[in-house]
Amino acid sequence: MIDLAAIEVARERIAPHIRRTPVMALTQAKDPPPVSADLILKLECLQVTGSFKARGAMNRLLGAPAHEVAAGIVTASGGNHGLAVARTAFAARTSATIFLPSNVSPAKLAKMKAWGADTRIVGDAWDDANAAALAFARQTGAAYFHPFADPLVVAGQGTLGLDIIEQMPDIDTILVAIGGGGLIAGLGTAFRALRPDIRVIGVEPIGSPTLKASLDAGRRVKLPSISTKVPTMACRETDGRIFEIVRQTVSDVLLVTDEAMDEASRRLWFDTGVAADLSGAASLAAVHVHREALAASRRICVLVCGAGPEGTV
């Protein structure tokens, strides 16, 4: 799907349009984490629009012919990708139509509208919204920006891996929240090429174990239902190309409850003042829930991938 060269090209292409987000050691917490490893937060929640999604959306725009977006851009999102596409369309001076599930964060919905996007609520899960987005693209000729099953999007997300390697050269483990899998596929590709010694561990909600179920089955699996309340991590089925990258590059996928992510979000706010949505807090939740799986780690990158008021989806 992509390789290191595609990620490096993406990095140069999007550099003027994104931020190099900071890292911070998680110290002085009221209740110390239950692991002996050093925890280093990568604050991608401070990225443009509040998540790593700005990287992939901008690379999708700049990596395609300019005329492709003349009729506008359309996508489906649980929230963060929609925000990134709304901002990208604003930068391209074209229209954005964002299809979203009914449980999208009201705060994120308001921000999409502030970027000038036309937002439409369809169904109760991303898959329902995505079907409507694809139909809209066929009817109008708008360019469809898939949130994860697109090589340009995945390469854009992979640029985050290059930043992490440079900013945290001594980590041995990284925890990565999973929705559709585009982020972890991009990171996995970068780490496999440059730092294959780093353990890449995914984190999924118990109510949407898309990649975990697929890895356990040895094939891509479509979930019969989704029960998580976190729309940015809810996806019934990943892309086949994403699954193959994950199978080759990811050491493990850990499951956490919505309640554990909510508690981790509140911990981040209380201890650091960092406002993370539940997907952004998923990695820290895994630290508290799966300390045995991390017992051998000595320096862990806790990726805070999405922003939001504490305890929000």
C-alpha positions as CSV (number, residue, x, y, z in Angstrom):
1,M,0.0,0.0,0.0
2,I,2.8,2.4,1.0
3,D,6.5,2.4,1.8
4,L,9.0,4.6,3.6
5,A,9.6,6.6,0.4
6,A,5.9,7.6,0.3
7,I,6.0,8.7,3.9
8,E,9.1,10.8,3.3
9,V,7.5,12.5,0.3
10,A,4.4,13.1,2.3
11,R,6.4,14.7,5.1
12,E,8.0,17.2,2.8
13,R,4.7,17.9,1.0
14,I,2.7,18.7,4.1
15,A,5.4,20.3,6.3
16,P,4.2,23.9,5.6
17,H,0.6,23.0,6.6
18,I,1.0,21.0,9.9
19,R,2.7,21.4,13.3
20,R,5.5,19.4,14.8
21,T,3.8,18.6,18.1
22,P,5.7,18.3,21.4
23,V,6.5,15.4,23.6
24,M,6.3,15.5,27.4
25,A,7.3,13.0,30.1
26,L,4.4,12.0,32.3
27,T,5.7,12.7,35.8
28,Q,4.3,14.1,39.0
29,A,0.9,12.3,38.6
30,K,-1.3,12.2,41.7
31,D,-1.6,8.4,41.2
32,P,1.6,7.0,39.6
33,P,1.0,4.7,36.6
34,P,1.2,1.0,37.5
35,V,4.2,0.3,35.3
36,S,7.9,0.8,35.9
37,A,8.6,2.1,32.4
38,D,9.0,5.8,31.7
39,L,5.9,7.2,29.9
40,I,6.5,9.8,27.3
41,L,3.4,11.6,25.9
42,K,3.4,12.5,22.2
43,L,0.9,15.4,22.2
44,E,-0.6,15.0,18.7
45,C,-3.8,16.4,20.2
46,L,-2.1,19.8,19.7
47,Q,-2.0,19.2,15.9
48,V,-4.0,21.4,13.6
49,T,-7.7,20.6,14.1
50,G,-6.8,18.6,17.2
51,S,-5.6,15.3,15.8
52,F,-3.1,13.4,13.6
53,K,-5.9,13.4,10.9
54,A,-4.7,16.7,9.6
55,R,-1.6,14.9,8.2
56,G,-3.4,12.4,6.1
57,A,-6.1,14.8,4.9
58,M,-3.6,17.4,3.7
59,N,-1.4,14.8,2.0
60,R,-4.5,13.4,0.2
61,L,-5.3,16.9,-1.1
62,L,-1.7,17.8,-2.1
63,G,-0.9,14.4,-3.5
64,A,-3.7,14.4,-6.0
65,P,-4.4,16.6,-9.1
66,A,-5.8,20.0,-8.2
67,H,-8.8,19.6,-10.5
68,E,-10.0,16.5,-8.5
69,V,-11.5,18.7,-5.8
70,A,-13.2,21.2,-8.1
71,A,-16.7,19.7,-7.2
72,G,-15.8,19.7,-3.5
73,I,-14.7,17.1,-1.0
74,V,-16.9,14.5,0.8
75,T,-16.1,12.1,3.5
76,A,-17.5,10.1,6.4
77,S,-16.0,10.4,9.9
78,G,-16.5,9.8,13.6
79,G,-15.2,13.3,14.2
80,N,-11.5,13.9,13.9
81,H,-11.1,13.0,10.2
82,G,-14.1,15.2,9.4
83,L,-12.5,18.1,11.2
84,A,-9.3,17.5,9.2
85,V,-11.2,17.4,5.9
86,A,-13.2,20.5,6.7
87,R,-10.0,22.4,7.4
88,T,-8.3,21.0,4.3
89,A,-11.2,22.0,2.1
90,F,-11.1,25.5,3.6
91,A,-7.4,25.7,2.7
92,A,-8.2,24.5,-0.8
93,R,-11.1,27.0,-1.2
94,T,-13.5,24.3,-2.0
95,S,-16.6,22.8,-0.3
96,A,-16.6,20.0,2.2
97,T,-19.6,17.7,3.0
98,I,-19.0,15.5,6.1
99,F,-21.3,12.6,6.9
100,L,-21.3,11.6,10.5
101,P,-22.9,9.1,12.9
102,S,-25.5,10.2,15.4
103,N,-23.0,9.9,18.4
104,V,-20.5,12.4,17.0
105,S,-19.2,14.9,19.6
106,P,-21.3,18.1,19.5
107,A,-18.1,20.1,20.1
108,K,-16.4,18.6,17.0
109,L,-19.5,19.0,15.0
110,A,-19.5,22.7,15.8
111,K,-15.9,23.0,14.8
112,M,-16.5,21.4,11.5
113,K,-19.3,23.9,10.8
114,A,-16.9,26.7,11.9
115,W,-14.5,25.6,9.2
116,G,-17.4,26.0,6.7
117,A,-18.3,22.3,6.2
118,D,-21.8,21.0,5.4
119,T,-22.4,18.3,8.1
120,R,-25.0,15.6,7.7
121,I,-25.9,13.0,10.4
122,V,-26.6,9.5,9.0
123,G,-27.0,6.3,11.0
124,D,-25.5,5.3,14.3
125,A,-22.1,4.1,13.1
126,W,-19.3,5.2,10.8
127,D,-20.2,2.5,8.3
128,D,-23.7,4.0,7.8
129,A,-22.3,7.5,7.3
130,N,-19.7,6.1,4.9
131,A,-22.3,4.5,2.7
132,A,-24.1,7.9,2.4
133,A,-20.8,9.7,1.7
134,L,-20.0,7.3,-1.2
135,A,-23.4,7.8,-2.7
136,F,-23.0,11.5,-2.4
137,A,-19.6,11.3,-4.2
138,R,-21.2,9.3,-7.1
139,Q,-24.1,11.8,-7.4
140,T,-22.1,15.0,-7.3
141,G,-18.6,14.2,-8.5
142,A,-17.1,15.4,-5.2
143,A,-13.7,13.9,-4.3
144,Y,-14.1,11.2,-1.7
145,F,-11.5,11.3,1.1
146,H,-11.5,7.9,2.9
147,P,-10.3,8.2,6.5
148,F,-8.0,5.2,6.4
149,A,-8.2,3.1,3.2
150,D,-6.2,5.5,1.0
151,P,-2.5,5.3,0.4
152,L,-2.0,9.1,0.5
153,V,-3.9,9.3,3.8
154,V,-1.9,6.4,5.3
155,A,1.4,7.9,4.1
156,G,0.4,11.2,5.7
157,Q,-0.3,9.5,9.0
158,G,3.0,7.7,8.7
159,T,4.8,11.1,8.9
160,L,4.0,11.1,12.6
161,G,6.2,8.0,13.0
162,L,9.2,10.0,11.6
163,D,8.6,12.7,14.1
164,I,8.4,10.2,17.0
165,I,11.7,8.4,15.9
166,E,13.5,11.8,15.9
167,Q,12.0,13.1,19.1
168,M,12.1,9.9,21.1
169,P,15.0,7.8,19.8
170,D,15.2,5.7,22.9
171,I,11.6,4.4,23.2
172,D,11.1,0.6,22.9
173,T,7.2,0.6,22.8
174,I,4.5,2.7,21.3
175,L,0.8,2.5,22.1
176,V,-1.5,3.5,19.3
177,A,-5.3,3.9,19.3
178,I,-7.1,2.2,16.4
179,G,-10.2,3.2,14.6
180,G,-10.1,1.9,11.0
181,G,-6.3,1.3,11.2
182,G,-4.8,4.0,9.0
183,L,-2.7,5.5,11.7
184,I,-1.2,2.3,13.0
185,A,-0.6,1.1,9.5
186,G,1.4,4.3,8.7
187,L,3.3,4.2,11.9
188,G,4.0,0.5,11.5
189,T,5.4,1.1,8.0
190,A,7.7,3.8,9.3
191,F,8.9,1.8,12.3
192,R,9.4,-1.4,10.3
193,A,11.7,0.5,7.9
194,L,13.7,2.6,10.5
195,R,13.2,1.1,13.9
196,P,12.0,-2.5,13.7
197,D,13.1,-3.0,17.4
198,I,10.2,-0.8,18.6
199,R,7.1,-2.7,19.6
200,V,4.0,-1.3,18.0
201,I,0.9,-2.1,20.1
202,G,-2.6,-1.2,19.1
203,V,-5.4,-0.2,21.4
204,E,-9.1,-0.8,20.6
205,P,-12.4,-0.5,22.4
206,I,-13.9,-3.8,23.7
207,G,-17.0,-2.6,21.8
208,S,-15.2,-2.4,18.5
209,P,-12.3,-4.9,18.3
210,T,-12.0,-4.7,14.5
211,L,-8.2,-5.4,14.1
212,K,-8.0,-7.7,17.2
213,A,-10.8,-9.9,15.8
214,S,-9.1,-10.0,12.4
215,L,-5.7,-10.8,13.8
216,D,-7.1,-13.5,16.0
217,A,-8.9,-15.1,13.0
218,G,-6.0,-14.7,10.7
219,R,-8.2,-12.9,8.1
220,R,-10.2,-9.7,7.8
221,V,-13.3,-9.9,9.9
222,K,-16.5,-7.8,9.8
223,L,-17.9,-7.2,13.2
224,P,-21.6,-8.1,13.5
225,S,-22.2,-5.1,15.8
226,I,-20.5,-2.2,17.5
227,S,-21.2,-1.2,21.1
228,T,-18.5,1.4,21.9
229,K,-19.7,5.0,22.4
230,V,-16.4,6.3,20.9
231,P,-17.3,7.2,17.2
232,T,-13.6,7.9,16.3
233,M,-12.8,4.2,17.2
234,A,-15.9,2.5,15.8
235,C,-15.5,0.6,12.5
236,R,-17.0,-2.7,11.6
237,E,-14.4,-3.7,9.1
238,T,-11.0,-2.5,8.1
239,D,-9.5,-2.4,4.6
240,G,-7.7,-5.5,3.4
241,R,-4.4,-3.6,2.7
242,I,-4.5,-2.1,6.2
243,F,-5.0,-5.5,7.7
244,E,-1.9,-6.9,5.9
245,I,0.3,-4.0,7.1
246,V,-1.0,-4.5,10.6
247,R,-0.4,-8.2,10.5
248,Q,3.2,-7.6,9.6
249,T,4.1,-4.7,11.8
250,V,1.9,-4.7,15.0
251,S,3.0,-6.8,18.0
252,D,-0.3,-6.9,19.8
253,V,-3.7,-5.3,20.1
254,L,-5.0,-4.5,23.6
255,L,-8.7,-4.0,24.4
256,V,-10.0,-1.3,26.8
257,T,-13.5,-0.3,27.9
258,D,-15.0,3.0,27.2
259,E,-15.0,3.6,31.0
260,A,-11.2,3.0,31.1
261,M,-10.7,5.6,28.3
262,D,-13.0,8.1,30.1
263,E,-11.0,7.7,33.3
264,A,-7.7,8.1,31.4
265,S,-9.0,11.3,29.8
266,R,-9.8,12.6,33.2
267,R,-6.3,11.6,34.5
268,L,-4.6,13.5,31.7
269,W,-6.6,16.6,32.4
270,F,-6.1,16.4,36.1
271,D,-2.4,15.6,36.0
272,T,-1.2,17.5,33.0
273,G,-3.9,19.9,31.8
274,V,-4.0,18.0,28.5
275,A,-7.5,17.8,27.0
276,A,-7.8,14.5,25.2
277,D,-10.9,12.9,23.8
278,L,-11.5,9.2,24.5
279,S,-9.5,8.0,21.5
280,G,-6.7,10.3,22.5
281,A,-6.7,8.8,26.0
282,A,-6.9,5.2,24.8
283,S,-3.1,4.6,25.0
284,L,-3.0,5.8,28.6
285,A,-6.0,3.6,29.4
286,A,-4.0,0.6,28.1
287,V,-1.2,1.4,30.5
288,H,-3.5,1.2,33.5
289,V,-5.5,-1.9,32.2
290,H,-2.7,-4.0,30.7
291,R,0.4,-3.5,32.9
292,E,1.4,-7.1,32.5
293,A,1.6,-6.8,28.8
294,L,3.9,-3.8,29.2
295,A,6.1,-5.3,32.0
296,A,9.1,-5.7,29.7
297,S,8.9,-2.2,28.4
298,R,11.3,0.4,29.7
299,R,10.3,3.6,27.8
300,I,6.9,3.8,26.3
301,C,5.5,6.4,23.8
302,V,1.9,7.1,24.9
303,L,0.4,8.6,21.8
304,V,-2.3,11.2,22.6
305,C,-3.8,11.3,19.2
306,G,-7.0,13.4,19.6
307,A,-8.1,16.5,21.5
308,G,-11.3,17.2,23.3
309,P,-12.7,18.3,26.6
310,E,-12.0,15.7,29.3
311,G,-14.2,12.7,29.2
312,T,-15.7,13.4,25.7
313,V,-15.9,11.2,22.7
